[in-house]
Amino acid sequence: MNICFIMYPWEQIDPENDTTLALIRECVKRNHGVATCTPANLTIRNSVTNAFCTVVNRMDKVPGTLKGFYKKVTLRDEMLPLAGFDAIFFRANPPLDPIMLNFLDSVKDDVFIINSLEGMREANNKLYTAAFGDAHNNIIPNTHVSKNKKYLIKQIKESKSDKMILKPLNGFGGSGVILIERSAMSNINSLLDFYISNADGTSNYVILQDYIPGADQGDVRILLLNGEPVGAMRRIPGSDDHRSNVSAGGSVAKHTLSKAEKDLCKQIGPKLVKDGLYFVGIDVIGGKLVEVNVMSPGGITYINKVYKPKVKVEERVIDFVEGKVLEKLQQFDRRVRLRKTVEDA
């Protein structure tokens, strides 16, 4: 199998904790061909979509650690046609580049893409949780999304809770997530100005969400593969930060899914699969869905560490990709055989 990872630049990889690197290493261990490229390195040559790729050279012996693999691996540059790959694994960070998706539209029928272009178009920002139709806030905390400052201030004043969460619509890794309190209304007006207004006169959507009791104790990151949970961890905020994201200074611990969390996965899993969102990370607090991460969900290395040596999530992910590629090849072979039968008749 040959797989292309569309991702952030190679030099930005965290050699010890990077989920994408864990997936790449697993592919190399299985002797698959691996190439990487950034969204900016897609190009069209003679009406064929190509990429200026960084190709990972095959290794006789793959180091046992991510850090060792990152140090030992050798790379070379090649311009390669995307339709020549068996699978494309999308691992670029938000925000989603719509032009990049237009490039990939030309190969989506030839290559298995995880996650699907249609799914990413629909779910690449935090509005996707509204698609689950939770009108009574059984699985999703009460949420407002707007650019209208007066409306947002009104919702803060009318909230039953003194605390709410404010965050940008297109943030990731906990960036821009702040806790606001109704008792500090004098600061909220300027905060909303900062989040909504840009210097060029354009404006941004922001999310205002009910604070969930117990959020100060952290959240749960659950990785779902083909609609089923394959790993989970509890993320605990640092002493000086309310955010539990590891990138924001949080720590991780083992976590066994509660009944409410299992029920939540069962409720949203079928829609994720239907939308072609095969590998996602969801953030849950108190049994309620806070976010769905579809572009570059992380956590594999941390989950592996807290459950070591029993869990290696990347193995299950690549098993799944191999199965999907084989299924696609079998469908193609069947089509070729049937066409030949008709031609020979």
N, C-alpha and C positions, 0 to 999 in steps of 0.2 A: 504494500500500500504506500502511496505517496500522498503526503498531507502538507498543506500550506497553512501556516498560522499567520493571520493578519492581526498585527499586534502593535505595541509600542516599540520604540527602538531597543535593540539588543543591549545596548550599554545602560539602559534604565532598569534592567532586571535586578531584582534583589536575589543574590545567589543562594541565600539560605531559606527564604520564605515564599518564593514566587510560584504561584499556582501554574502559570503558563509554562514555566521552566520544568515543573514536575511532569506536566503532560508531554512536553517535548522529550524529556529524558526517557519516559516510558515508551514513546514511539521508537526512539533510537535503540533502546534495549531489545525491541522486537524486530530490529533490522528494517524498519520502515524508512523510506526516504522522507526527509523533513526539510522544509524551507520556511523562511519567515519573510514578511515584508510589512511595511507600515501602509496605512491607507493612502498616504501621499505618493507612494511608489507604484501605484497602479497606472497603467498606460495602455494605449491602443496602437498596435502596429499592424498595418495591412488589414484593418478591420477585425483584428483578433485581440481580445483582452489579454494583456501580459502584465507581469509584475517584475520590477527590479528586485530580485530576491537575494536574501542572505541564506545560502544553502549550508546546512549542517552536515559536515563530512561524517561518513559512517565510522564507527569505532569497533575495534576488535574486542576491547574490554571496556565496559561502561563503568565509571566510578560509582561507588555505592552511596555517595552523598550528592545532594544537589550542588553544594559548593565545589566539591571535587569535579563534578561533571562540567560546571560552568568554567572552571579553570582549565580543564584539559581539552575541551571541545575545540575543534578547528572549523573555520568557516571560509566560504568562498562566495563570490558574487556572480550571479547569473541572471539573465533576462529569460523568464520562462512563461509559457502560456498557461493561464489558470485552468483552462478546460482539460489540460493534461494531468491534473491532479485527481486523485480519487476522492479526496475530502478537503474542505476548507474549514478551518476552525477559527471562528471569529473571537479575538481576544483583545481588541483595542479598547481603550478607556473612553468613557463618555466625554463630551457629547457625541452623538452619532453624526457621522458625516453623510448627508444624503447623496452627495455626488459619488461617494464610494459605493453605495448601494446600487447606483445606476450602472457603474462598471460591472458589478457582480451579477446584475440582472441578465447579462448576456451569457453567463455560464451556469445559471442555477438549475437548468435542466440536465446538464452534463455531470455535475459534481454534487456530492452530498455536502451541504453547508449546515454547520451547527454554530449558532442557531439560524433558523430560516430567515430570509430577508423580510418576508411578510410579517413574521413574528416580531422581528426587531423594529420594523417600522411602527408597529402598533404599540410595542411595550418598552421602547428605549428610554422613556422617562417615567417619572413617578405617578403619572396619571393612570397607568395601566391597572392599578388596583381597583379603580372605579369600574372596570370591566367585569368584575366578579358579581356585580348586582347586589351588593350588601346594603339594602336600603335601611335596615334596622340596626346597622353597626354591630352585627353579631361577630364578625371576624375582622372588621376594619375599624380603627378608631375614627371618630367623627372628624371629617377632613374638609377644608375649604381651600380652593385654588383660585387665585385672582391676581390681577394687577391693580385693582381698585382699592386704594388705600383707605378710603372712608368705609367701604364695606368690611375690610379686614379689621379695622379698629372697632367697628360695631360688633363683630363676632367675638373679639377679645373681651369687650365689656359685658357681653351677654353670656359668656361662657359660664358654666356651673363651677368650673375649676379655676383656681387662681393661677394655675400654670398651663402653658401651652408650648408646643414645639413649632419653631419657625425655621424653614429651610428653603433654599432655592430649588426650582423645579428640576434643573439639570445637574445638580451636584452629585458627587460620588465620594466614597471613602470617608464620609462624615464631614466633608468640607462644607462650611457655612451653616451647619446645624446648630441652633442656639435655643436655649431655654428662656422663655420670657415669662414674666409674672405681672399680673394685673395690678399689683401694688406698686409697680414701677412704670406706670403709664406715661410718665413724662419722657421716658427714653424711647418708647415704642414708635412714636411718630418719626423720629430721625432714623431709627433702625429700618423702618419700612421704606423711607426715602432711599437709604443706602442699598437695600436689596432690589427695589423695583426700578429705580431710575439710573440710566446710563448717561455718560457725559455727552454722547452724540444725539440725545433726545429720544432714543428708543427706550423701551421698558421691558422688564422681565416678569414672568409669572413667579409667584412664591406660594409655598404650601404652608398652611396654618393647620395644625393638627392637635387634637386633644392630647393632653399629657396622660399617659397610662400609669396608674399606680404601680409602683415596683420598678419603674424604668431606671431609677437611680441605682438599682442593683445590676443593671446590664440587660442585654438582650440575647436572643438565641439566633445564630446563623445556621440555617438548614440548607444543605445542598440537595437538589432534586435532579435526578437523572431519569428521563422518560416518564416524568410525573411521579416518581417514587423517591422517597428520601434515601440517600446513600451515605449521609454523614451529617453530624451536627456538633456544635460546640456552644458553650456559653461564653459570651464576651463581657468582660467586667470592666467598667470604667476605671480610669486612673484616679488617683486621689485629688487631682486638680482639674478634672474635666468630666462633664456629664456624659460625653459621648463614649460609647463602648467599642467603637471601631479600633482595631489593633493599630491601624495607621495613625490614629489620634492618641496613642499611648495606652490603650486598653490592654488587658491580658485575657487569656483564654483558659477554659477548664472543661473537663468532661461534662457531657450532658446526655441524659436519657430522655427521649421525647415523651412528653405527657400525653394523656388521652386527647386533650384539646388540641395539641400540636399535631398529633396523628390525624385527627378528624379534619383539621385545617388542610393538611397535605392532600387528603382524599378529596376534599371539596374543590381545591384549585388545580390538582394534578391533571384531570382530563382536559381542561381548557388550555393548559400550558402545552400539552402534547398536540392538541388540535391546532394550535397556533404555531407549531413547529419549534417551540421553545423547549428543547430537549435537556439542556443543561443550564440550570438557573440557581441562584442563591436567594433565599427569602430571609428577611429579618422579622423576628417575631418577639413581641413583648406581651406577657400575660395572656398567651393564647391568641393574640390578635396580630394580623398581618400589617406590618409597617411599610415594608418595601419589597419589590420584586426586582432583582438584579439580573439582567439578561445579557448584557454586553460583555462583561469580563468578571463574572462572579469568582471571588477568591475564597480561600479558606482551606483548601486541600492540605497544604503542608501543616497547618496548625491542627487540623483534625487528626491527621496521621500521627502527629507528635503526642497528642494527649491520649491517643488510643494505641500507641505503639506497643507491640509489633503487629497487632491484629488487623489493623485497618490500613489499606492503601487505596484511597479513593480513585487515584489516577488510573489504576488497573481496570476498575469497573467502567470508567469513562471511555477508555480506549477500546475495551471489549465491545462496548456499545457501538462506537464509531465503526469498528471492523465489521460488526454485524450488519449495519446499515449499508456499508459499501458493498458487502457481499450480496445483500438483497438487491441492490441496484444493478450490479453486474449480472446477476441471475435473470433479472427482468429483461435486460438488454439481450442476453444470449437467447432467451426464449423468443423475443421479438425477431431476432435474426433467423432462428430456425423456422418460425412460422412464415416469415417472408420467403424463405427459400422453398418451403413446401408449396406455396402459392405459385412462385415463379417456375417451378419444375412441373407443375400440373399440366 
